[in-house]
Amino acid sequence: MDHTSFTEICLHQLKMSGVHEGEKLIVLTQGSDRLDYADAFMAAGQRLGARMYHMRLPAPLPSDSWSVGVTGLAAMPDAVEALKNCDMLIDCIFLLFSPEQFAIQDAGTRILTAVEPPELLARLLPYPELREKVTIAADMLDRAKVMRITSPHGTDVTYKLNTYPTVPEYACTDTPGRWDHWPSGFVFTGGDDDGVDGQIVVAPGDILLPQNLMVREPITYTIEKGWITDIRGGLEAQIVKSYMDSFKDKRGFGMSHVGWGMNPNAKWHNFVPGTFEGGMGMEPRSFYGNVMFSTGPNNELGGPNDTACHLDIPMRNCSLFLDDAAIVIDGDIVVKEIQLDR
């Protein structure tokens, strides 16, 4: 995407995020990655009269491997303080789950993560109706005490919801301390630490993230009191188990967040090899009517589990109930108040 077009979509994003004259914004990049993102956001912010800055961290050393919640900011307290003193941080390196992000949010800085390919950002721009419907859905989820998920493939799992807050993601952020991810369009919360029980069957066509794999053979998870006690299936099940075992951290087998996708512009089939545009898989997380469960860390919601072992698994054709009321049936949202045109 050329600089002018990229600047225009960043301008739309900053308007949706409430950026106005005099605000202080910092774009965070690392090494040579996403410097074009910084240029586009800087140009867009200047058009709105914002005070724009670019913070560029050194590239990671060749010996460093990327891990969930580990960032270059950990050794740079002065940089963290600078980010705590801006109005909005545009995160182009992925700070999620890190102590540094939590500290920056706690200081009142709002954060937008933008690491997906520009073409995907353009196709999945935030818009007011998406924000409105996701917010309504989040209110419904926040009031619920029990979530049940079923599927024709054998999923039947119950989440007790008495502990953790609900997070709406609608791809923009205009409230102090709020984080969001562009693109997105879903809601999630976490089950009680000992309150998730049942069976989840990940079916063919469901997606494993961060492996970026579309499942071909069913994977059956057995969950007892918030912990995975068994994983069975074919090759993909072996991949999942090998990945989780590689962290040598039993906390990776804890149940993390759960929710459903609401973005009608996100397409499941765009993940098929040959069409997947890259990035971190925000499109499959967001597609309309998916039910996504996650394993590993729940510190994003204020929980105690900060393991680096994390999987997100969006599933198709599931049904989801809140306090016995149907929200999603066979992969379609059935509550009129939160339906969006597809």
Protein Blocks (a to p, Z undefined) as FASTA:
>chain_A
ZZklmmmmmmmmmmmnopaehiacddddehjeoklmmmmmmmmmmmnopacddddddddd
fkbccdehiafklmmmklmmmmmmcfbdcdfkopghiaklmmmmmnopacdddfbdfklm
mmmcccfklmmmmmmmmmmmmmpmbdcdddfkopacddddfkbccdddehiafbehiacd
ddeddddddddfklcgcdddddehiacdfklpacfbdcddddeehiafbdcddfklmmmm
mmmmmnopaklmpccdddddfbfkbcfklmpghjaggdjhlmmmmpghiacddehjfkln
opablcfbdcddddehiacdeehiafbgghiafbfklgccZZ
